[in-house]
Amino acid sequence: MKRRQMLHSSTTATAALMGGALAAGCAAPSTAAPGQASALFELPVTRVPIVGEREQFPVRRIYCIGRNYRAHAIEMGSNPDREPPFFFQKPTDAIQYVAPGTTANHPYPPLTRNYHYEIELVAALKSGGVNIPKERALEHVYGYAIGLDMTRRDLQRAMGDEKKPWEIGKSFDHSAPIGPIHPVARVGHFARGAISLRVNGQVKQNADLSQMIWSVAEQIAKLSEAFELKAGDIIYSGTPENVGPVVRGDMMLGRIEGLPELSVKVV
């Protein structure tokens, strides 16, 4: 009789403990219903200001196209007449927003001794899909911005030589400086226009957007063959030739015709 009472008391106590644990939010064998569980901690959403709007543009993914200007493809050891477009990604928190009329301090990253600039036009998407026809691709663009695809070139090349992914050369903190997004309704689409970069007042890159091998529309179409594009995706559309190194103290000034300048100091 005493044994039966002890078992009953033990079972009752265990049930009470489990009920208390559930009430306190502790782990238990049962699974919480979808939508009822809270996140362990909150993560910030990367946003870029929009010209003329109170709302900001939330960034979902950052896509970058490689070797999208003929001369740059050649200087990187590629054949632009044979190579199909290829893409890589950066994490959204690589964004470093640079307000027009200001100069942002850009930290020189660790692990590199050959840190390169790449000035680029950036397209921001308001919608997406899969297998988007080139003729409909620009309907998904919300706006454009000026940006820099900063690159730890020595790490990129070393990993490439070893047949390893070279993400470490492209995807790191502050590697995607960007200006505000300008809605298409204000600036239209960018099929042509001067694109340039100066370092300490000296012109380093100087080309025209019309020289892109793959247009923004074609980039969207090609990307949508491999990924489902969605609102919040942004695309760095490639850089002209004459990429090169910067060191601490250097001033970079990027320009794209129709957009405000992007001013960055390496610190």
N, C-alpha and C positions, 0 to 999 in steps of 0.2 A: 504493500500500500504506500509506504513511504517512497519507494522507488518510482511508483507511478506519479506521485505528487511532485517529486523532484523533476521528472521528465516534463510534466505539464508546466511547471514553473519556468524551466529552462526554455521551452518553446515559446512561452508567453514573453519572456524577457528578450529573446532574439527578435521576435516580431516587433516588439516595442523599439528595439535599437534600430532595426531596419526602417521602421516608420520615421524615427527621428532623423536617420541619415538622409532619407528621401526629402524630408521637410527642409533639411539644411543644405540640400543640393549636392550631397556626396554621391559617389558612384554606387550603383546597386545593380543587381542582375538584370532588372527590367530596363528597356530602352525608352528614352523619352520620345514622345510623339513629335513628328517633324514640325518645325516652327515654334516649338515650346522651349528648346534649348537656347541659352544665350552664349555668345562668343566668350572664349577664355579671356581675350583682351581685344581692344579696338585697334584697327589699323587705319592710318590716315589715307585719304584718297588724294592722288596727285591731280591738281587742277591748274589750268593755264588761263589767265585773264583773257577776256574777249573785248575787243575794241568796241566801245559804244554800248555795251551791255552790262547789266549788274550781275548777271549770272556768269559763272566760270565754266570752262570746258573740262570735264573730267576725262582723264586719260586712262584708257583700258589697256592698250598694247602699243608698243613702239616698234614699228617695222622700219628697216633701212635697206635700201637697195645698194648693191656693190657695183663699182666700175660702170657708172651710167653715162659717162662722157668719154668719147672716143680717145682723146689724148690722155686722159687719166688712166683708162684701161691699159693703154700702151705703156705708160710709165710704171704701172704696177706689174708689167710682165704678162699681160693678157692679150688675146686677139679679139678685138671687139666685133669682127665680122663673123665669128664662129660661135661666140659664147652666148648662151641664153641668159636671161636675167636670173640673178640669185639674190636671196634676201637673208638677213639676220635680224635678231631682235635685241633690244636693250630693255632693262627693267624700267618700270614707270618712274621709280624714284631716282633714276638717273637724270631726270629733268632738273635744270637750273634755270629758273625764270629770270629774264633780264628785262627790266622795264625800259621803254624808250626814254632817251635823254639822260640815262644813268650809265655808269660803268660798274659792272659787277665784278667782284673779286672771285676769281676762279682758282681753286686750290690745285697746285701741281700734284698729281696722284703718286702713290707709292709704286715701287717695283720697276719703274721705267727710267731710262735715260735718253729716250727718243720719243718725245711727246708731240703728236702731230695735230694740226688743225684741218678741218674739212668743212667749208661753208656749203650750206644746202637750203633749198626750198623745202618747206614742210607742209604737207596736206593733212587736214584734220577732217575725219569722216563723221557725218551725222547719222548714217545708216550703213547697211552692208548686205551681206548675203554670200552665196556660193556661186561660182561660175558666172560672174557678172559680165555681160557683154561689154566690150570696149566702148561701144556707141552709147551705153547707158551709164558708164562708170562715173562720169563727172556729176551725175545727179546725186551721188552719195557724199560729195564733198561739202562740208560746212564752211570751211575757210582755209586760209593759208597763213603761214608764219615764216620767219627767217630763223635758221638754227645752225648749230655747229655739231658735227659728229666728231668729237674728240677721240683720239686713238693712241693707245700705247703701242706704237708701231713695232718696237723691238720685240715685245711679247707676242704680238700678232704674227710676225714673221717667224719667230722661233718655234711657235706652236705649229704653224703651217709647215715648216721644214720637217717637223717630226710627225707629220700626218695626224695631228691632234686638233681638236676643236680650238679655234682661236677666240673664243668668247671673252677670255680674260683681257684681250687687247682692245675690246670694244665696249664691254658691258661692265661699267664700274660707276662709282659715285660721281655725280656732277658731269658725266660724260655727254650729256645732251642739253647744252645751253639753248634757250629758245626765247624768242620775243613773243608778244601777245598775238592772239589769233585774230585775223581780219576776216569777217564774214564775206562770202562770195557776193552777197548783195551789195557790199561796199566796194570791193576791189575787182570783182570778176574772176576769171580763171587766168592762170599764168602759163601761156604757151611760149612766150618769148619775153625778153627783157634782160638787161645787164645783171650779172651776178659777180661779185668780187669780194676779195678779202685783203686787207692791209695789215701788216705787222709793223708796229712802230713807225707808221706813216708810209712804209714802202709797199707797193702793190705786189702781192704774192700770187693771188689767183684772180683771173679776169676772163670771163667767158659770157655766153648768152644762154638763157634757158632753152632756147630752140635747139641747142646742140646736144640735149639729152638724147641718148640712144633710145630709151623707152620713156614715152610721155607719162604724165601722171595717170591718164586714163588707162594706158597699157599696163602700168604698174598695178593699179587696182584690179584690173582684169586678171593678170597673172597671179597676183597674191590670192585672189578668191578661188583659184583652182586648187590651192593647197590648204587654205584656211577659210573658215567662215568669218568674214569680216563683220564688224559690228560698230555701232555708234561708240565714239570714244577712241577708236583706233587712229593713230597718226602715222604718217609715212614720211621718212626722210628720203628725199628723192635723188640723192647722189651728188657728188662733188666734182667740180672741174679739175683740170690738171694743176700741177705745181703745188701739191700738198707738201708740207715741210714742218720742221720742229719749232717749238717755242720753249722758252725757259722762264723762270721766275722773273718778274719785272716787265715782261713783254706785254704790249698792248695790242689787242686784236680788234679790228673794226670791220664788221661784215655788212655788205650792202646788197640788196636785191631791189631792182627798179620797181617802185610802187609800194614798197614797205619801208618802215623806219629802220634806221641803222641798229646794229647789234654791237655793243661795245663791252669788251671783256678784258680784264687785266689778270694775268697769271701771277699768283702769289704763293 
